[in-house]
Amino acid sequence: MIALLAFYLFATLTIASAVLVIFARNPVHSVLWLILGFFNAAGLMLLTGAEFIAMLLVIVYVGAVAVLFLFVVMMLDIDFSQLRSGFNRNLPFGLLIALVLLSEIVIAISAYSAGPAFAHASGAPPANALPNIEALGAMLYGQYLLPFELAGLILLVAMIGAIVLTHRSRGDARPQKVARQIRRRPEDAVKMAKPAVGEGVSL
């Protein structure tokens, strides 16, 4: 019963968070709703027994991708004084979201200790003797090794293409010429001067 309740709670909040990501007017709020959606999706993965996918959602997407999105959005031209002005007005709503997240964590821990929610459902996959992470690694680097390598190659080409497209050669910049610096002799770069007492150095 607790697993079924947790499933409906996480599924509803995941869909609601996805809708709010689209319809939020403030981009910072959109990223925060996206983080909430990732947390709820991780809860759904816990209910199905895929704890490794849940860990990836929290560590990779929330801890890296969503935070990166947040930093990029915060670099935009946004009037943060207007955002801070509504802090006291939005404080009860923020506390409500915090309580919802806390209750979700408690429910997820309780549901995870009760076992996978769909272990006895019709059409459920049979129990595997291997742990979840070992089975995923064996399938990813065994049966699906070629698509995995192709995906990495496509990402590498996309990264190189993004660097080439965004690289601009500036005419006012003075690039470093390493070969010319190496060929330069010390006597051409340094001039020894021995001025007398009370005299300055003539340039």
Backbone hydrogen bonds, N-H to C=O, Kabsch-Sander energy under -0.5 kcal/mol:
donor,donor_aa,acceptor,acceptor_aa,energy
5,L,1,M,-2.3
6,A,2,I,-2.2
7,F,3,A,-2.1
8,Y,4,L,-2.2
9,L,5,L,-2.1
10,F,6,A,-2.8
11,A,7,F,-2.8
12,T,8,Y,-2.1
13,L,9,L,-2.2
14,T,10,F,-2.1
15,I,11,A,-2.1
16,A,12,T,-2.5
17,S,13,L,-2.4
18,A,14,T,-2.1
19,V,15,I,-2.1
20,L,16,A,-2.2
21,V,17,S,-2.0
22,I,18,A,-1.2
23,F,19,V,-2.1
24,A,20,L,-1.5
30,S,26,N,-1.7
31,V,27,P,-1.9
32,L,28,V,-1.9
33,W,29,H,-2.4
34,L,30,S,-2.0
35,I,31,V,-2.1
36,L,32,L,-1.9
37,G,33,W,-2.2
38,F,34,L,-2.1
39,F,35,I,-2.1
40,N,36,L,-2.0
41,A,37,G,-2.3
42,A,38,F,-2.1
43,G,39,F,-1.7
44,L,40,N,-1.9
45,M,41,A,-2.0
46,L,42,A,-1.9
47,L,43,G,-1.7
48,T,44,L,-1.3
49,G,46,L,-1.1
50,A,45,M,-2.1
51,E,49,G,-1.3
54,A,50,A,-1.8
55,M,51,E,-2.1
56,L,52,F,-2.2
57,L,53,I,-2.4
58,V,54,A,-1.9
59,I,55,M,-2.9
60,V,56,L,-2.2
61,Y,56,L,-1.3
62,V,57,L,-1.9
63,G,58,V,-1.5
64,A,60,V,-1.2
65,V,60,V,-2.3
66,A,61,Y,-3.9
67,V,62,V,-0.6
68,L,64,A,-2.3
69,F,65,V,-2.6
70,L,66,A,-2.3
71,F,67,V,-2.3
72,V,68,L,-2.4
73,V,69,F,-2.7
74,M,70,L,-2.2
75,M,71,F,-0.9
75,M,72,V,-0.5
76,L,73,V,-1.4
78,I,76,L,-1.7
80,F,78,I,-1.4
83,L,79,D,-1.1
84,R,80,F,-2.6
85,S,81,S,-1.3
86,G,82,Q,-0.7
86,G,83,L,-0.7
87,F,84,R,-1.6
90,N,86,G,-1.9
91,L,87,F,-0.7
94,G,90,N,-2.3
95,L,91,L,-2.5
96,L,92,P,-2.1
97,I,93,F,-2.1
98,A,94,G,-2.2
99,L,95,L,-2.3
100,V,96,L,-2.2
101,L,97,I,-2.4
102,L,98,A,-2.3
103,S,99,L,-2.5
104,E,100,V,-2.3
105,I,101,L,-2.2
106,V,102,L,-2.1
107,I,103,S,-2.6
108,A,104,E,-2.8
109,I,105,I,-2.3
110,S,106,V,-2.2
111,A,107,I,-2.9
112,Y,108,A,-2.6
113,S,109,I,-1.9
114,A,110,S,-1.1
115,G,111,A,-0.6
115,G,112,Y,-0.8
117,A,47,L,-3.0
119,A,116,P,-1.0
121,A,118,F,-0.7
124,A,121,A,-1.5
135,A,131,P,-2.4
136,L,132,N,-2.2
137,G,133,I,-2.5
138,A,134,E,-2.5
139,M,135,A,-2.0
140,L,136,L,-2.6
141,Y,137,G,-2.6
143,Q,138,A,-0.6
144,Y,139,M,-2.4
145,L,142,G,-0.8
148,F,144,Y,-1.6
149,E,145,L,-2.4
150,L,146,L,-2.5
151,A,147,P,-2.3
152,G,148,F,-1.9
153,L,149,E,-2.2
154,I,150,L,-2.5
155,L,151,A,-2.2
156,L,152,G,-2.0
157,V,153,L,-2.4
158,A,154,I,-2.4
159,M,155,L,-2.2
160,I,156,L,-2.3
161,G,157,V,-2.6
162,A,158,A,-2.2
163,I,159,M,-2.0
164,V,160,I,-2.4
165,L,161,G,-2.5
166,T,162,A,-1.9
167,H,163,I,-1.1
170,R,168,R,-0.6
178,V,176,Q,-0.8
181,Q,177,K,-1.7
182,I,178,V,-2.2
183,R,179,A,-2.0
184,R,180,R,-0.7
188,D,185,R,-0.7
189,A,185,R,-1.0
190,V,186,P,-2.4
192,M,190,V,-0.5
199,E,196,A,-1.8
202,S,200,G,-0.5
